[in-house]
């Protein structure tokens, strides 16, 4: 796997593994974001920024056996990149999901985002790219209209991201963001601070996640 900084992702672009050329994800991303294909990404499927990448696990990967687990462990052991794991959670693959969640979140300490299909995955990638564009533009974006637009995109992606936490739906996500303001403060909140907003059980789930 490539390490942080060895792949340079241009502003507002995504670098995709050559194997995704012609896929539904690639087709849906075209026109929405600038997608470049490379065949040197190794275990990585998509690069969102110089430090963050996506590893995609399809329904077929889950059903086929443990190869995807070996891939994730190899990535985690050999890469300094921040990995986001997108998993196809369908009626067929649902029975495998808890085991995947335990491996990715608890054992490997990576972010896990379930999607129903490649179409939903492409929407998620677009939202994540919008978030990174917003973060990058904070330093050098002097246009207040563009700033506002990026901010709204980022806020919606942050809102959706918080909803991926086990036990957190739309209402709790809103309460958490109102209380803590951003992902960084939410990640650093203590169990006691979380309990005041969502109660003891969900607070523990959020803290663990």
N, C-alpha and C positions, 0 to 999 in steps of 0.2 A: 504493500500500500504506500501511496505517496504521503509525505509528511507536510505539516503546515508550512506554507510559504513556497513549496516547490511547484505548486500549480498557482498561477496568477489568474484570477478571475476578473475580467474587465467589469467596470462599473455597470450594474444593471443587467449583466449577462448570466447565463447558466452554462456550465460545461458538462455535456452529457457523454456517457460511455457510448462508444460506437455501436454497441449491441442494441441500443435503443432506437437507432435510426429507423424510421418507417413505422414505429410503434404508435399505439393510440396516444400514449403520453406525449410523445414528440409532436404528433400532429396537432394536439390540443394546445401545446405550448407555443407552437409557431404563430407569430402574429401578436401574441400576448407579451412574450419576453424574447430577448435575443438568445437563441440556443446554438451553441457551437459543439460539434462532436469531436472527440479525441479517442484514440485507441490505446492510450497509455495510462488509463486510470486504475487498472488493476481491479481490486475488490469494490471500488467505489462506483456507484451508478450515476450520481449527479453531484457537481460542485456548485454550491450556492455562493460561496465567498472563498477567500484564501484560506480560511480556517474551518469552514463548516461544509459538510457534505452529507449526502443521502445514500443510504443502503436500502435497496428495495427488495422486499420479500413477497413474492407472488403466492397466490393460492396454490399453484403447481409446485412451488418450492416447498411449501409446508407439507403437502401431501406426499412429496417424493422421498422424504426422509430427513436425515440429520445434516446433510451437506451445508445447508444455510447456517446451522449453528457453528460449524467449524469455520465458515467464512467470517461470521461475526466475531468469533474469538480471535481469529488471526488478525482481523482488522484492529481490534481493541489492543492486542498485544504489540502490534508493530507500527501503529500510526499515532501521530500527535494531533490529528484532526479531531474536531468536534463532530461526532457522528449522530445523525438523526435516522432512526430506523422506521421506514414506512412499511406497514404490513397489510396485506389484503385480508380483511376479516369478513368472510362470507358464510353462508349456511354450511358449506362443505368444510371450510377451514376453521370454523368457530371452535371445534373441539380441541384444536391445537393451540388456541390463542393464549390461554392462561399460562401454559408452559413457556411460550415465547415471551410473554410479558415478564415472567419471573426471571428468565435468562437475561433479557435486554435491560430491564430497569434495575432489578435487585442485584444481579451478579455482575453485569458489565457496566452499570451506572450510566446507561445511554438513554436518550429520549426515544419513546415509542409512540408513533401516531398511527392508529388504525384507519383504513379507508375501505370502501366497499368495492372499488374498481379503479382502473387506470384513469378514468375521467375525473374521479374525485381526487386522485393523487395529483393530477396536473393542477387542479384548483389550489390544492394545498401548497404545491411548489410555488405557484404564482404569488400566493399570500406571503410565504416565507421570503421570497425575493423582494417583495414590496417592503417587508419589514427591514431587511438588510440595506436596501436602498435608502430607506428613511434614516437608519442609524448612520450610514456613511455620509448622508447629505447634511447632517447636523453641523458638521465642521465647516463645509464650504458652500452651503446653499444660502444665498442672500436674498432670494426671491420669496417674499412672504406668501404669495399665492401657491407656489409650488410646495413650500413648507407645509402649508395647511393641508394640501392634497395628500402629501406623503404621510402626514400625521394621522389623517383619517384612515388610510390604508393600514398603517402600522397598528393603530388601535384595534381595528377589526381583527387583524391577525393575532394580536396579543389576546384578545377576548376569546377567539376560537382555541388558541393554544391552552389557555387556562381551563377551558371546558374539557380538555383531554385528560385532566387529572382525575383519577378514580374517585367517585363520589361527588364530583363537582358538575353541576348542570349550569344552565344559563343564569339562574337566579344567584346561585352561590358565586359564580364567576364574576358577576357584576358587583356583588357585595365585597368580594376580595379585592377587586381592582379599585373600587371606591375607597376601601380602607388603606391599601398598601400602595396604590398609585401605579406601580409597574412590576414587571416580572422579577427584576433584581431584588426589590424589597420583599416581595412575596417569597422568593427562594431563601432569603435570609431570616424570615420570620420564625420565632420560636413557637413551640406547640401551644404555649399559654396565650400568645398573641393571636394565633389562629383560632383557638377555642372561643375567644370572645366574639368572633365573626360567624363561625360555622358549627360550633359545638365540638365536643370531645372526640367522637368517633371519626368524623370527617377531617378534623384537624390532624389527627394522627396519620390518616391516610395521605394527606397532603404533605406532611413533614417527611414521611417515609419515601414518597414518590420523588 
